[in-house]
């Protein structure tokens, strides 16, 4: 019973914190420093999700040419830099990854 109570309280606390931000969006103006800092949240979160998958596919660092995810990620980064097209970047990265996995 304690586990269910902890899960319920944790869920309510999380919901309350998120709801507080939603309710204050139109009423409170964030300072310029906070707005400037919040612009970096999406790239930081995306980096935290993607980099471990690229550099540590088996749980340990792998910078070898056998790391197909790293090669596909590098090519996807190059496509993103040259084209600035998200869809093309994803398609190129997935095509290279699937192609390399089929070859190896």
C-alpha positions in Angstrom: 0.0 0.0 0.0 2.9 2.4 0.7 4.2 2.0 -2.8 0.8 3.0 -4.3 0.6 6.0 -2.0 4.1 7.1 -2.9 3.3 6.8 -6.6 0.1 8.7 -6.2 1.7 11.5 -4.3 4.6 11.7 -6.8 2.1 11.9 -9.7 0.1 14.6 -8.0 3.3 16.6 -7.2 4.5 16.3 -10.7 1.1 17.3 -12.1 0.9 20.3 -9.7 4.3 21.6 -10.7 3.5 21.4 -14.4 0.1 22.9 -13.9 1.5 25.8 -12.0 3.7 26.8 -15.0 0.7 26.5 -17.4 -1.5 28.6 -15.2 1.1 31.4 -14.8 2.1 31.7 -18.5 -0.1 34.6 -19.4 0.0 36.3 -16.0 3.7 36.5 -15.2 6.4 37.9 -17.5 9.7 35.9 -17.3 12.8 38.0 -16.9 15.0 38.3 -20.1 17.7 36.2 -18.4 15.3 33.3 -17.9 13.9 33.6 -21.4 17.4 33.5 -22.8 18.3 30.5 -20.7 15.2 28.6 -21.7 16.2 28.8 -25.3 19.0 26.3 -24.6 16.8 23.7 -22.9 15.6 21.8 -26.1 19.2 21.4 -27.5 20.5 20.3 -24.1 17.8 17.7 -23.7 18.2 16.4 -27.2 21.9 16.2 -26.7 21.5 14.3 -23.4 19.3 11.8 -25.2 21.2 11.4 -28.5 24.9 11.4 -27.4 24.9 8.3 -25.2 23.2 6.4 -28.0 25.9 7.5 -30.5 29.0 7.2 -28.3 28.0 4.3 -26.0 25.8 1.9 -28.0 26.9 -1.1 -25.9 27.3 0.6 -22.6 30.9 1.6 -23.1 32.6 4.2 -25.2 33.0 3.2 -28.8 34.8 5.5 -31.2 35.6 2.7 -33.7 34.5 2.4 -37.3 32.3 -0.5 -36.2 30.1 1.9 -34.4 27.4 2.3 -37.0 25.4 4.7 -34.9 28.3 7.1 -34.6 28.9 7.0 -38.4 25.2 7.6 -39.2 25.1 10.3 -36.6 28.1 12.1 -38.1 26.6 11.9 -41.5 23.2 13.2 -40.2 25.0 16.1 -38.5 26.7 16.9 -41.8 23.4 16.8 -43.7 21.7 19.0 -41.0 24.6 21.5 -41.2 24.4 21.8 -45.0 20.7 21.6 -45.6 19.0 22.8 -42.3 16.2 20.3 -43.2 15.1 18.2 -40.3 13.2 15.6 -42.4 16.2 15.1 -44.8 18.5 14.8 -41.8 16.4 12.1 -40.2 16.0 10.2 -43.5 19.8 10.4 -44.3 20.8 9.3 -40.8 18.3 6.4 -40.8 19.2 5.3 -44.3 22.9 5.2 -43.5 22.3 3.4 -40.2 20.1 0.8 -41.7 22.5 0.3 -44.7 25.5 -0.1 -42.4 23.7 -2.5 -40.1 22.7 -4.6 -43.2 26.4 -4.7 -44.4 27.9 -5.5 -41.0 
